[in-house]
Amino acid sequence: MASHSWVITDVARGIALDELTLTSGVTSAVPKGVSITKRTLRGGLQEGVDVVDIDNGRLRFTVIPTRGMGIWRAWCDNIQLGWQAPVHGPVHPKWVNLWEPSGLGWLDGFDELLVRCGLESNGAPEFDDKGILRYPLHGKIANRPACRVEVSMDSETGNITVRGEVYETRLFFTKLKLATEIRTTVGACSLTVTDTVTNVAAVPGEMELLYHINFGPPVLEPGSKVTLPIQKLAPRDPIAAAEIDRWDQYGPESPGKPETAYFVQPLGDGRGQTLALLHNEAGTNGVRVDFNIKELPCFTLWKNEQPVCDGYVTGLEPGVNFPNRRSFEKAKGRVVTLQPGEARRFTVEITALVTSDAVSTAREEILRLQTQAPPEVLRQPCLDWSP
């Protein structure tokens, strides 16, 4: 049998392992130099957080079932992917009050490499006409623990997979299921996230989804640059518009500097495949994020150039919509409707680029995609994209 699986959590069957270590010394199913480890964090805001560590022999990364199957950090050769947030995470959801009056409670737990925003909503906080919070910042799915987690190793393909199921359901309201597969291959510098979102209600339901994929040093530094094939790009607001001439560049750490964001309609190939590239100033290392514009047609570039202690970070964020207030996105037709039992599938791939040749190859792919049309870069916010 080429594939072997181990169940870590299954609420329906009463399974919840505190620890699991799989190496070649424990089972012949795992190749030498590869390890799969499940552990439970202790102390501080991490108390009780379950994590699954995967080491494929070159790439190491940490999945957080307690936080909606997000990915906390990754390391490839001498490059770390992720960022240093002001919070000391991973933070258990019990310390994250999504419904605090400001609507910004989500930020209390935000420190992942990859965190999903959604599923009922994924944008800015929204309040009703009485000032009561209707939708908190970036939604709820990132603070919902998985009810089922399984890891598998396929000795023929070399694939290592973490599977999880997370529900965002409530009586009389949205009922959505997220089933994810986070996969890497022995010796590879990449991981692939494949999500399936299903409406498990007997009536139509609506969803939003955005992949908040975040990078700090060493890939992000003053002089770093981001590149992607652009059909149309616009600043989110006047603050971003003032810096439109350097939308793709990163400056020094600047205390108190406001965040900036740019909304993009990317170009893709005949199948819809596209990518975004971030690299350091010298172009000697970087990261690429691959996705499909038929699944994720909207892209947000988020830049926070405050000092590292305050979160020097950028987000490469493919999504089904832009992260505005939900009512605005619905009015613009970017909220997805799922019929009873209907499912949508989404895939993103993150690859560490550890050489200048790998960075150059990604840049050349983007330039080929850009030959389809010249980029349209607006100097002011687009009325269809920004409220």
C-alpha positions as a Markdown table, in Angstrom:
| # | Residue | x | y | z |
|---|---|---|---|---|
| 1 | Met | 0.0 | 0.0 | 0.0 |
| 2 | Ala | 1.7 | 3.2 | -1.2 |
| 3 | Ser | -0.4 | 5.7 | 0.9 |
| 4 | His | -0.7 | 5.7 | 4.7 |
| 5 | Ser | -2.9 | 7.9 | 6.7 |
| 6 | Trp | -3.1 | 8.9 | 10.4 |
| 7 | Val | -6.2 | 10.6 | 12.0 |
| 8 | Ile | -5.2 | 13.3 | 14.5 |
| 9 | Thr | -8.6 | 14.7 | 15.3 |
| 10 | Asp | -12.1 | 13.4 | 14.6 |
| 11 | Val | -14.7 | 15.0 | 16.8 |
| 12 | Ala | -17.4 | 12.6 | 15.6 |
| 13 | Arg | -15.4 | 9.6 | 16.6 |
| 14 | Gly | -14.0 | 11.1 | 19.8 |
| 15 | Ile | -10.4 | 11.1 | 18.5 |
| 16 | Ala | -8.0 | 13.9 | 19.6 |
| 17 | Leu | -4.3 | 13.1 | 19.8 |
| 18 | Asp | -2.2 | 15.3 | 22.0 |
| 19 | Glu | 1.0 | 14.2 | 20.3 |
| 20 | Leu | 2.1 | 12.2 | 17.2 |
| 21 | Thr | 5.6 | 11.8 | 15.8 |
| 22 | Leu | 6.1 | 10.0 | 12.4 |
| 23 | Thr | 9.7 | 9.5 | 11.1 |
| 24 | Ser | 11.5 | 6.7 | 9.3 |
| 25 | Gly | 12.5 | 5.4 | 12.8 |
| 26 | Val | 8.9 | 5.0 | 13.7 |
| 27 | Thr | 7.3 | 3.8 | 10.5 |
| 28 | Ser | 8.7 | 2.6 | 7.2 |
| 29 | Ala | 5.9 | 4.6 | 5.4 |
| 30 | Val | 7.9 | 7.8 | 6.1 |
| 31 | Pro | 11.2 | 8.3 | 4.1 |
| 32 | Lys | 14.4 | 9.1 | 5.8 |
| 33 | Gly | 14.8 | 12.9 | 6.5 |
| 34 | Val | 11.1 | 13.4 | 6.5 |
| 35 | Ser | 9.0 | 14.0 | 9.6 |
| 36 | Ile | 5.3 | 14.7 | 10.5 |
| 37 | Thr | 4.7 | 15.9 | 14.0 |
| 38 | Lys | 1.6 | 16.9 | 15.9 |
| 39 | Arg | 2.0 | 18.8 | 19.2 |
| 40 | Thr | 0.0 | 21.0 | 21.5 |
| 41 | Leu | 1.4 | 24.4 | 22.5 |
| 42 | Arg | 1.6 | 25.5 | 26.1 |
| 43 | Gly | 1.9 | 28.8 | 27.8 |
| 44 | Gly | 0.6 | 32.4 | 27.2 |
| 45 | Leu | -1.7 | 33.0 | 24.3 |
| 46 | Gln | -0.6 | 29.7 | 22.7 |
| 47 | Glu | -2.1 | 27.6 | 25.4 |
| 48 | Gly | -4.0 | 24.7 | 23.9 |
| 49 | Val | -3.2 | 25.5 | 20.2 |
| 50 | Asp | -2.7 | 22.3 | 18.1 |
| 51 | Val | -0.1 | 22.5 | 15.5 |
| 52 | Val | 1.1 | 20.0 | 12.8 |
| 53 | Asp | 4.7 | 20.3 | 11.7 |
| 54 | Ile | 5.7 | 19.0 | 8.3 |
| 55 | Asp | 9.4 | 18.6 | 7.2 |
| 56 | Asn | 9.7 | 17.3 | 3.6 |
| 57 | Gly | 13.5 | 17.1 | 3.9 |
| 58 | Arg | 13.9 | 20.7 | 2.6 |
| 59 | Leu | 10.8 | 22.7 | 3.3 |
| 60 | Arg | 9.4 | 22.9 | 6.8 |
| 61 | Phe | 6.0 | 24.4 | 7.7 |
| 62 | Thr | 3.5 | 24.5 | 10.5 |
| 63 | Val | -0.3 | 24.1 | 10.1 |
| 64 | Ile | -2.6 | 25.3 | 12.8 |
| 65 | Pro | -5.8 | 23.2 | 13.0 |
| 66 | Thr | -7.0 | 25.3 | 16.0 |
| 67 | Arg | -6.9 | 28.5 | 13.8 |
| 68 | Gly | -8.9 | 27.3 | 10.8 |
| 69 | Met | -6.1 | 25.2 | 9.2 |
| 70 | Gly | -4.0 | 28.3 | 8.6 |
| 71 | Ile | -0.2 | 28.1 | 8.0 |
| 72 | Trp | 1.9 | 29.8 | 10.6 |
| 73 | Arg | 5.4 | 29.8 | 9.2 |
| 74 | Ala | 7.6 | 28.0 | 6.6 |
| 75 | Trp | 11.3 | 27.6 | 6.2 |
| 76 | Cys | 13.2 | 26.5 | 3.1 |
| 77 | Asp | 17.0 | 26.3 | 3.2 |
| 78 | Asn | 18.0 | 29.5 | 5.0 |
| 79 | Ile | 14.9 | 31.5 | 4.1 |
| 80 | Gln | 12.0 | 32.0 | 6.4 |
| 81 | Leu | 8.5 | 32.6 | 5.0 |
| 82 | Gly | 6.1 | 34.5 | 7.2 |
| 83 | Trp | 6.5 | 37.6 | 9.4 |
| 84 | Gln | 6.9 | 38.9 | 12.9 |
| 85 | Ala | 3.6 | 40.2 | 14.2 |
| 86 | Pro | 3.3 | 42.2 | 17.4 |
| 87 | Val | 1.3 | 39.3 | 18.9 |
| 88 | His | 3.0 | 36.3 | 20.4 |
| 89 | Gly | 1.3 | 33.5 | 18.5 |
| 90 | Pro | -0.1 | 31.3 | 17.3 |
| 91 | Val | -2.9 | 32.7 | 19.4 |
| 92 | His | -5.8 | 30.5 | 20.6 |
| 93 | Pro | -9.2 | 31.8 | 19.3 |
| 94 | Lys | -10.4 | 32.1 | 22.9 |
| 95 | Trp | -8.3 | 35.2 | 23.1 |
| 96 | Val | -9.7 | 36.8 | 19.9 |
| 97 | Asn | -12.9 | 38.7 | 20.4 |
| 98 | Leu | -14.2 | 39.1 | 16.9 |
| 99 | Trp | -17.2 | 41.0 | 18.1 |
| 100 | Glu | -15.5 | 43.7 | 20.1 |
| 101 | Pro | -17.2 | 47.1 | 19.3 |
| 102 | Ser | -14.5 | 48.3 | 17.0 |
| 103 | Gly | -14.9 | 45.3 | 14.7 |
| 104 | Leu | -11.1 | 44.9 | 14.7 |
| 105 | Gly | -10.7 | 42.1 | 17.2 |
| 106 | Trp | -9.5 | 39.8 | 14.4 |
| 107 | Leu | -6.1 | 41.5 | 14.6 |
| 108 | Asp | -5.5 | 40.1 | 18.1 |
| 109 | Gly | -4.7 | 36.7 | 16.6 |
| 110 | Phe | -3.2 | 37.7 | 13.2 |
| 111 | Asp | 0.4 | 36.5 | 12.7 |
| 112 | Glu | 0.2 | 33.7 | 10.1 |
| 113 | Leu | 2.0 | 33.2 | 6.8 |
| 114 | Leu | -1.4 | 32.1 | 5.3 |
| 115 | Val | -4.7 | 33.0 | 6.9 |
| 116 | Arg | -8.1 | 32.7 | 5.2 |
| 117 | Cys | -10.5 | 35.5 | 5.4 |
| 118 | Gly | -14.1 | 34.5 | 5.2 |
| 119 | Leu | -16.4 | 32.7 | 4.8 |
| 120 | Glu | -19.5 | 34.7 | 5.4 |
| 121 | Ser | -17.5 | 37.9 | 5.0 |
| 122 | Asn | -13.9 | 38.8 | 4.5 |
| 123 | Gly | -13.4 | 42.6 | 4.3 |
| 124 | Ala | -13.6 | 45.7 | 6.5 |
| 125 | Pro | -15.9 | 45.8 | 9.5 |
| 126 | Glu | -19.5 | 46.7 | 8.7 |
| 127 | Phe | -22.0 | 48.2 | 11.1 |
| 128 | Asp | -25.8 | 48.7 | 10.8 |
| 129 | Asp | -27.6 | 52.0 | 10.9 |
| 130 | Lys | -27.6 | 51.9 | 14.7 |
| 131 | Gly | -23.8 | 51.4 | 14.9 |
| 132 | Ile | -24.1 | 47.7 | 15.8 |
| 133 | Leu | -21.4 | 45.5 | 14.3 |
| 134 | Arg | -22.8 | 43.2 | 11.5 |
| 135 | Tyr | -19.6 | 41.7 | 10.1 |
| 136 | Pro | -16.2 | 41.8 | 11.9 |
| 137 | Leu | -12.9 | 42.4 | 10.1 |
| 138 | His | -12.0 | 39.5 | 7.8 |
| 139 | Gly | -14.7 | 37.1 | 9.0 |
| 140 | Lys | -14.7 | 34.1 | 11.3 |
| 141 | Ile | -13.1 | 31.1 | 9.6 |
| 142 | Ala | -9.6 | 31.7 | 10.8 |
| 143 | Asn | -10.7 | 31.4 | 14.4 |
| 144 | Arg | -12.7 | 28.2 | 14.0 |
| 145 | Pro | -10.9 | 25.0 | 15.1 |
| 146 | Ala | -11.0 | 22.1 | 12.7 |
| 147 | Cys | -13.3 | 19.2 | 13.7 |
| 148 | Arg | -11.3 | 16.6 | 11.6 |
| 149 | Val | -7.6 | 16.5 | 10.9 |
| 150 | Glu | -5.7 | 13.8 | 9.0 |
| 151 | Val | -2.1 | 13.4 | 7.7 |
| 152 | Ser | -1.0 | 11.1 | 5.0 |
| 153 | Met | 2.2 | 10.0 | 3.3 |
| 154 | Asp | 2.4 | 8.5 | -0.2 |
| 155 | Ser | 5.6 | 6.6 | -0.7 |
| 156 | Glu | 5.2 | 6.3 | -4.5 |
| 157 | Thr | 4.5 | 10.0 | -5.3 |
| 158 | Gly | 6.4 | 11.5 | -2.3 |
| 159 | Asn | 3.3 | 13.5 | -1.4 |
| 160 | Ile | 2.7 | 14.6 | 2.2 |
| 161 | Thr | -0.8 | 15.9 | 2.9 |
| 162 | Val | -2.6 | 17.5 | 5.8 |
| 163 | Arg | -6.3 | 17.4 | 5.5 |
| 164 | Gly | -8.8 | 19.3 | 7.6 |
| 165 | Glu | -12.4 | 20.2 | 7.9 |
| 166 | Val | -13.7 | 23.4 | 9.4 |
| 167 | Tyr | -17.3 | 24.5 | 9.7 |
| 168 | Glu | -18.7 | 28.0 | 9.8 |
| 169 | Thr | -22.3 | 27.3 | 10.7 |
| 170 | Arg | -25.1 | 28.9 | 12.8 |
| 171 | Leu | -28.8 | 28.2 | 13.2 |
| 172 | Phe | -30.8 | 30.4 | 10.9 |
| 173 | Phe | -27.7 | 31.8 | 9.2 |
| 174 | Thr | -24.8 | 30.7 | 7.0 |
| 175 | Lys | -23.8 | 27.1 | 6.9 |
| 176 | Leu | -20.5 | 26.5 | 5.1 |
| 177 | Lys | -18.0 | 23.7 | 5.3 |
| 178 | Leu | -14.3 | 24.3 | 4.4 |
| 179 | Ala | -12.4 | 21.1 | 3.5 |
| 180 | Thr | -8.7 | 21.7 | 2.9 |
| 181 | Glu | -5.7 | 19.7 | 1.6 |
| 182 | Ile | -2.3 | 21.2 | 2.3 |
| 183 | Arg | 0.2 | 19.2 | 0.2 |
| 184 | Thr | 3.9 | 19.2 | -0.3 |
| 185 | Thr | 6.3 | 16.7 | -2.0 |
| 186 | Val | 9.5 | 15.3 | -0.5 |
| 187 | Gly | 12.4 | 17.6 | -1.3 |
| 188 | Ala | 10.2 | 20.4 | -2.8 |
| 189 | Cys | 10.4 | 24.1 | -2.0 |
| 190 | Ser | 6.6 | 24.5 | -2.4 |
| 191 | Leu | 3.3 | 23.7 | -0.8 |
| 192 | Thr | -0.2 | 23.7 | -2.3 |
| 193 | Val | -3.4 | 24.6 | -0.6 |
| 194 | Thr | -6.6 | 23.2 | -2.2 |
| 195 | Asp | -9.8 | 24.3 | -0.5 |
| 196 | Thr | -13.4 | 23.2 | -1.2 |
| 197 | Val | -16.1 | 25.3 | 0.3 |
| 198 | Thr | -19.6 | 23.7 | 0.4 |
| 199 | Asn | -23.0 | 25.1 | 1.3 |
| 200 | Val | -24.3 | 22.4 | 3.7 |
| 201 | Ala | -27.7 | 24.2 | 4.1 |
| 202 | Ala | -31.0 | 23.3 | 2.4 |
| 203 | Val | -31.3 | 26.9 | 1.1 |
| 204 | Pro | -28.9 | 29.0 | -1.0 |
| 205 | Gly | -26.0 | 30.5 | 0.9 |
| 206 | Glu | -23.4 | 33.2 | 0.2 |
| 207 | Met | -19.7 | 33.3 | 0.7 |
| 208 | Glu | -16.5 | 35.4 | 0.4 |
| 209 | Leu | -13.0 | 34.1 | 0.5 |
| 210 | Leu | -9.5 | 35.8 | 0.5 |
| 211 | Tyr | -6.1 | 34.2 | 1.1 |
| 212 | His | -4.1 | 36.7 | 3.2 |
| 213 | Ile | -0.6 | 35.4 | 2.4 |
| 214 | Asn | 2.0 | 37.5 | 4.4 |
| 215 | Phe | 5.7 | 38.0 | 4.1 |
| 216 | Gly | 8.3 | 39.9 | 6.2 |
| 217 | Pro | 12.1 | 39.8 | 6.4 |
| 218 | Pro | 14.3 | 38.4 | 4.9 |
| 219 | Val | 12.3 | 38.3 | 1.6 |
| 220 | Leu | 10.8 | 41.7 | 2.4 |
| 221 | Glu | 13.3 | 44.4 | 3.0 |
| 222 | Pro | 13.8 | 48.0 | 1.8 |
| 223 | Gly | 14.3 | 47.7 | -1.9 |
| 224 | Ser | 12.2 | 44.6 | -2.3 |
| 225 | Lys | 9.8 | 44.5 | -5.2 |
| 226 | Val | 6.5 | 42.8 | -6.2 |
| 227 | Thr | 5.6 | 41.9 | -9.7 |
| 228 | Leu | 2.4 | 40.4 | -11.2 |
| 229 | Pro | 0.7 | 40.4 | -14.7 |
| 230 | Ile | -1.8 | 43.3 | -14.6 |
| 231 | Gln | -4.9 | 43.9 | -16.5 |
| 232 | Lys | -6.0 | 46.7 | -14.2 |
| 233 | Leu | -4.6 | 48.1 | -11.0 |
| 234 | Ala | -6.0 | 50.9 | -8.7 |
| 235 | Pro | -5.1 | 52.3 | -5.3 |
| 236 | Arg | -7.7 | 51.4 | -2.6 |
| 237 | Asp | -7.9 | 54.9 | -1.2 |
| 238 | Pro | -6.3 | 58.4 | -1.3 |
| 239 | Ile | -3.5 | 57.2 | 1.0 |
| 240 | Ala | -2.4 | 54.5 | -1.5 |
| 241 | Ala | -3.1 | 56.9 | -4.4 |
| 242 | Ala | -0.4 | 59.3 | -3.1 |
| 243 | Glu | 2.1 | 56.4 | -3.5 |
| 244 | Ile | 0.9 | 55.0 | -6.8 |
| 245 | Asp | 4.3 | 55.6 | -8.4 |
| 246 | Arg | 5.9 | 53.1 | -6.0 |
| 247 | Trp | 3.1 | 50.7 | -5.6 |
| 248 | Asp | 5.4 | 47.8 | -6.4 |
| 249 | Gln | 8.3 | 48.8 | -4.2 |
| 250 | Tyr | 9.1 | 48.8 | -0.5 |
| 251 | Gly | 10.8 | 51.5 | 1.5 |
| 252 | Pro | 12.5 | 51.6 | 4.9 |
| 253 | Glu | 10.8 | 50.9 | 8.2 |
| 254 | Ser | 8.8 | 54.0 | 9.0 |
| 255 | Pro | 7.2 | 54.4 | 12.5 |
| 256 | Gly | 3.6 | 55.3 | 12.3 |
| 257 | Lys | 3.3 | 55.1 | 8.5 |
| 258 | Pro | -0.2 | 54.2 | 7.3 |
| 259 | Glu | -0.8 | 51.0 | 5.6 |
| 260 | Thr | -1.5 | 51.0 | 1.8 |
| 261 | Ala | -3.3 | 48.6 | -0.4 |
| 262 | Tyr | -3.8 | 48.2 | -4.1 |
| 263 | Phe | -6.6 | 46.3 | -5.9 |
| 264 | Val | -5.7 | 44.3 | -9.0 |
| 265 | Gln | -7.4 | 42.4 | -11.8 |
| 266 | Pro | -4.6 | 40.0 | -12.8 |
| 267 | Leu | -4.0 | 38.5 | -16.3 |
| 268 | Gly | -3.8 | 34.7 | -16.6 |
| 269 | Asp | -2.9 | 32.2 | -19.3 |
| 270 | Gly | -5.4 | 30.2 | -21.3 |
| 271 | Arg | -6.4 | 28.1 | -18.3 |
| 272 | Gly | -6.5 | 31.1 | -16.0 |
| 273 | Gln | -3.2 | 30.4 | -14.2 |
| 274 | Thr | -1.2 | 33.3 | -12.9 |
| 275 | Leu | 1.3 | 34.3 | -10.3 |
| 276 | Ala | 2.6 | 37.1 | -8.1 |
| 277 | Leu | 6.3 | 37.4 | -7.3 |
| 278 | Leu | 8.0 | 39.1 | -4.3 |
| 279 | His | 11.8 | 39.3 | -4.1 |
| 280 | Asn | 14.5 | 41.0 | -2.1 |
| 281 | Glu | 16.4 | 44.0 | -3.4 |
| 282 | Ala | 19.2 | 41.9 | -4.9 |
| 283 | Gly | 16.9 | 39.4 | -6.6 |
| 284 | Thr | 18.7 | 36.6 | -4.9 |
| 285 | Asn | 15.7 | 35.1 | -3.1 |
| 286 | Gly | 12.0 | 35.5 | -3.0 |
| 287 | Val | 8.6 | 33.8 | -3.1 |
| 288 | Arg | 5.9 | 33.2 | -5.7 |
| 289 | Val | 2.2 | 32.7 | -5.2 |
| 290 | Asp | 0.4 | 30.8 | -8.0 |
| 291 | Phe | -3.4 | 30.9 | -8.3 |
| 292 | Asn | -6.1 | 30.8 | -10.9 |
| 293 | Ile | -8.1 | 33.9 | -11.9 |
| 294 | Lys | -11.1 | 31.7 | -12.8 |
| 295 | Glu | -11.3 | 30.8 | -9.1 |
| 296 | Leu | -9.8 | 33.9 | -7.5 |
| 297 | Pro | -10.3 | 36.8 | -9.9 |
| 298 | Cys | -9.4 | 39.6 | -7.5 |
| 299 | Phe | -6.0 | 40.4 | -6.0 |
| 300 | Thr | -5.1 | 42.7 | -3.2 |
| 301 | Leu | -1.6 | 43.9 | -2.5 |
| 302 | Trp | -1.3 | 45.0 | 1.2 |
| 303 | Lys | 1.8 | 46.9 | 2.4 |
| 304 | Asn | 2.7 | 47.8 | 6.0 |
| 305 | Glu | 6.1 | 49.5 | 6.1 |
| 306 | Gln | 6.2 | 50.2 | 9.9 |
| 307 | Pro | 9.2 | 48.9 | 11.9 |
| 308 | Val | 9.6 | 45.1 | 12.3 |
| 309 | Cys | 8.4 | 45.4 | 16.0 |
| 310 | Asp | 5.2 | 46.9 | 14.7 |
| 311 | Gly | 4.8 | 44.4 | 11.8 |
| 312 | Tyr | 6.9 | 45.2 | 8.7 |
| 313 | Val | 4.9 | 43.0 | 6.3 |
| 314 | Thr | 3.2 | 42.7 | 2.9 |
| 315 | Gly | 0.3 | 40.6 | 1.9 |
| 316 | Leu | -0.2 | 38.9 | -1.5 |
| 317 | Glu | -3.9 | 38.2 | -1.4 |
| 318 | Pro | -5.9 | 36.4 | -4.1 |
| 319 | Gly | -9.6 | 36.3 | -3.5 |
| 320 | Val | -13.1 | 35.9 | -4.9 |
| 321 | Asn | -13.7 | 39.6 | -4.1 |
| 322 | Phe | -11.9 | 42.7 | -2.7 |
| 323 | Pro | -11.8 | 43.1 | 1.1 |
| 324 | Asn | -14.3 | 45.9 | 1.3 |
| 325 | Arg | -17.5 | 46.0 | 3.4 |
| 326 | Arg | -19.7 | 43.1 | 2.5 |
| 327 | Ser | -22.6 | 45.2 | 1.4 |
| 328 | Phe | -20.4 | 47.0 | -1.1 |
| 329 | Glu | -19.0 | 43.8 | -2.6 |
| 330 | Lys | -22.5 | 42.3 | -2.8 |
| 331 | Ala | -23.8 | 45.3 | -4.7 |
| 332 | Lys | -20.9 | 44.9 | -7.1 |
| 333 | Gly | -21.7 | 41.2 | -7.7 |
| 334 | Arg | -18.6 | 39.8 | -6.1 |
| 335 | Val | -20.3 | 37.8 | -3.3 |
| 336 | Val | -20.6 | 34.2 | -4.4 |
| 337 | Thr | -24.0 | 32.4 | -4.1 |
| 338 | Leu | -23.9 | 28.7 | -3.5 |
| 339 | Gln | -27.0 | 26.5 | -4.1 |
| 340 | Pro | -27.8 | 23.8 | -1.5 |
| 341 | Gly | -25.0 | 21.2 | -1.6 |
| 342 | Glu | -23.0 | 23.3 | -4.2 |
| 343 | Ala | -19.2 | 23.5 | -3.7 |
| 344 | Arg | -16.5 | 25.8 | -5.1 |
| 345 | Arg | -12.8 | 24.7 | -5.2 |
| 346 | Phe | -9.8 | 27.1 | -4.8 |
| 347 | Thr | -6.1 | 26.4 | -5.1 |
| 348 | Val | -3.0 | 28.5 | -4.2 |
| 349 | Glu | 0.6 | 27.4 | -4.3 |
| 350 | Ile | 3.4 | 29.1 | -2.3 |
| 351 | Thr | 7.0 | 28.5 | -3.5 |
| 352 | Ala | 10.2 | 29.6 | -1.9 |
| 353 | Leu | 12.7 | 31.0 | -4.5 |
| 354 | Val | 16.1 | 30.3 | -3.0 |
| 355 | Thr | 18.3 | 31.4 | -6.0 |
| 356 | Ser | 18.5 | 34.3 | -8.4 |
| 357 | Asp | 17.7 | 31.9 | -11.3 |
| 358 | Ala | 14.4 | 30.9 | -9.7 |
| 359 | Val | 13.5 | 34.6 | -9.2 |
| 360 | Ser | 14.4 | 35.3 | -12.8 |
| 361 | Thr | 12.3 | 32.4 | -14.1 |
| 362 | Ala | 9.2 | 33.7 | -12.2 |
| 363 | Arg | 9.8 | 37.2 | -13.5 |
| 364 | Glu | 10.0 | 35.9 | -17.1 |
| 365 | Glu | 6.7 | 34.0 | -16.7 |
| 366 | Ile | 5.0 | 37.2 | -15.5 |
| 367 | Leu | 6.5 | 39.2 | -18.5 |
| 368 | Arg | 5.1 | 36.6 | -20.9 |
| 369 | Leu | 1.7 | 36.9 | -19.4 |
| 370 | Gln | 1.9 | 40.6 | -19.5 |
| 371 | Thr | 2.4 | 40.5 | -23.3 |
| 372 | Gln | -1.3 | 39.9 | -23.7 |
| 373 | Ala | -2.1 | 43.6 | -22.9 |
| 374 | Pro | -0.4 | 46.7 | -21.4 |
| 375 | Pro | -1.1 | 47.2 | -17.7 |
| 376 | Glu | -3.8 | 49.7 | -16.9 |
| 377 | Val | -2.7 | 51.5 | -13.8 |
| 378 | Leu | -5.1 | 54.0 | -12.3 |
| 379 | Arg | -3.8 | 56.9 | -10.3 |
| 380 | Gln | -7.0 | 57.2 | -8.2 |
| 381 | Pro | -9.4 | 54.6 | -6.6 |
| 382 | Cys | -11.7 | 52.8 | -9.0 |
| 383 | Leu | -15.4 | 53.5 | -8.1 |
| 384 | Asp | -16.3 | 49.8 | -8.8 |
| 385 | Trp | -13.6 | 48.6 | -6.5 |
| 386 | Ser | -13.5 | 51.0 | -3.6 |
| 387 | Pro | -16.5 | 52.4 | -1.6 |
